[in-house]
C-alpha cells in the first residue's frame, strides 16, 4: 500500500481542463509525446541535442485519449488538477443505474425496460478491467425493442463495492459466482433469461457461471471473449501477476481506457474515457481489486473449461457468437475454433469495424444481431 501511494502514476500529475477532440470511429495511432524544456521546442523547433532520450511520461502519453488526462504546460498551476477533474466527472457514466444491496455487498446496476417487457429479460456481464457502462447504448435500444435489461458492475469494478481482500470478498471465481447468484435473486430475475457476456477475467467467470447454471439460461450471446486454450493473455494481466510491478501497474488511473483502445481500431471520445477512468482515479480500491482478481485467476484453466464445457454433447442451448473482426487481443481464429466444437448450437456473427468491445465500438450492429437472435 505504501509503495502504491508513493509511486502511483496518478499522483503529482496536473489534469487538463481542455479536451483533445476525437471521435469514436477515428482510427487510433500511437504517438510518443516528448517533454521539452524550452519554449522554442514547444513551438515546433527541433533541437536533437537538447531532446531527452527517455520520456518519463510515456506510460501515460502513448495512448491518444489519455493525453486529455494530463498536461505539461509551462505553468501547470494555471491548468486543472486531479481534484478539479474528479469534480468535473464525478457524476458521469451513471446512465440507467442505481445501487442495489445484496447481502453485505452494494452493486451498481443499470436497468432499462420493465418487468412487463414483452420480449423477456437480458442480463449483460462485462469483462475486466472495464464496467457495465459499455452496454449503455445497447441496453437503451433493446429496451425500446421490448426487452427488460440489467447490467451490473461486477464487485471490484466500475461503481460497485470494492472490498479489501480478506474482508468479506476475496475475488475468487467461486465468490464472483456466489455474489452473482444472490444479486439475480435480489433483482428478481426469473429463469430462464437471456445472457450476454463479453471480455476477460470476470467476463470468463460469466461464462463458467453459465456452464454451472445452464437451466437458468434460454439463449446465450458471447461477444469477444477468450474461449479456447489458444487465446492469448493480454500483457496487462501478465504484468499484474508480477510481484511489486503489479502493485504499481494497478494504480495507473488510465488502465481501463488504455486496455480498451489497445484492443480497438478506434480512439475513445474524451467524455467516454472520463467514465472508464473515474473509478481508478477516485481511489486505489479498483486497482487493488483488479490486482487480486488477476492473481487468483487460473486463466488457461478457465479457457480450457469454457472450450470443453460448450462443446457438442455438453451444451445444447442456442449460442450467438458476435465477433468484432478488429479485435487486437483475440483473432477471428479463436471464434472459429470455438464454433467448430459445437457447430449445431453455436452460430458465428462477424461484426466488421468493431474491436475487442463491439458494444462500445459499434453498438448499433450489436443491437441488430441481438434482436435477431433473441
Secondary structure, 3 states (H helix, E strand, C coil): CHHHHHHCCCCCCCCCCCCCCCCCCCECCCCCCCCCCCHHHHCCCCCCCCCCCCCCCHHHHCCHHHHHCCCCCCCHHHCCCHHHHHHHHCCCCCCCEEEEEECCEEEEEEEECCCCCCCCEEEEECCECCCHHHHHHHHHHHHHCCCEEEEECCCCCCCCCCCCCCCCCCCCHHHHHHHHHHHHHHHCCCCCEEEEECCECHHHHHHHHHHHCHHHEEEEEEECCCCCCCCCCCHHHHHHCCCCHHHHHCCCCCHHHHHHHHCCCECCCHHHHHHHHHHHHHCCHHHHHHHHHHHHCCHHHHHHHHHHHCCCCCCCCEEEEEEECCCCCCCHHHHHHHHHCCCCCEEEEEECCCCCCHHHHCHHHHHHHHHHHC
